[in-house]
Amino acid sequence: KRWVGKLGGKRYSLKLLELYESPKSIYVITELCSGGSLMDYRSAVMELVGKSGKDAQVPFKVVSRVAYQLLDAVDHCAKNGVIHRDIKPSNIMLQRKININSSTSNNNTTEKEEKSIDFGDLRLIDFGSGALDNIEEREKDDAASSPESQKHTTYAGSPFYNSPEMFRRSYSYKTDVWSTGVTIYVFAAGFPPDEIMQNTFDTFHTSPKKIREEGKERNLKLLPNVPDDYPSSFYDMLERLLEYSPKKRVTAEEMLSCDFVVETVDD
């Protein structure tokens, strides 16, 4: 409740409406999110575009719009000193159910129906694992980006989405940036099946040291199930969000102007 109230329901964070407390319970009333979770939305998109199985692909412009809103929410958290610590698809809800807007275009003698997918806005929810960051210390000599000076040591979150520094129990707000990158990938490609989940996780977490020692390379273009027609800017975005070193990793604010995101900002 503390984190939700601090964020004020702005920039795609869940809005707190009322708070009641009894001797035994606390009742938190928030805005209604009737559109389901992010993965519910993904399933609805698949159904509406008529794809299934191996052909089930989310149009990249839909992923771009989701990426923009999620990055904006994470930036809002960071600027208010809140670390979510458990960003994943099930903690992202849609404000309303999906709608399909149809229009007909006439190209010479051929009429073509064009569809655009409208889901309103997403909401970042469940701040139960949240923590407060010291903004003044962060801004002083970029303290929060330096692993040796990070103050947060309590493990939180969900393993597949957690950053390398979360596993080391020495992290800052940059851990949310990493989790955002994994979440965007899962929304685009689906959660990897059991037989390749470990390989996918290892691809994310290949450290520079391991690359040097074993001659391995982290090639995110080899990640499974990403549609072939996605632009290179999608992988460029993932590379920056999933930078192994938190000191070198971008902020959510910086990624709001990346090529993949700005493609649909004005749509």
QUIUR-V57164 format. One line per field, one symbol per residue. psi: psi as a letter, one per 20 degrees, with the letter a starting at -180 (. if undefined). burial: # if it has 9 or more other C-alpha atoms within 8 Angstrom, else .. Layout:
psi: ???
burial: ???
This chain:
psi: hggghhijkqljqpppgqpqprhiqpopprqpnijarhhggghhggghjkqrchjoppphhghggggggghgghggggijkpogjlprhikpqphrqqqppqqpqondjppppppqppjcqrppamkhjrqpqohghghoklgiiohijqhpipprapghiqrhhghilnraiihhgghgggggghhgiqpprhijgghgghggjoqhghgghikqpooiiipqjpqhjprhhghggghhhkpgphhiqrrhghiijqghgihjhj.
burial: ..###.####.#####..#........#.#..#.########.####...#.....##...#################.##########.########..................#.#######.#.###.#.#.###..######..#......#...###.###.#####################..#....#..##.##.#...##........#..#..#.......##.########.#..#####.##.#.#####...
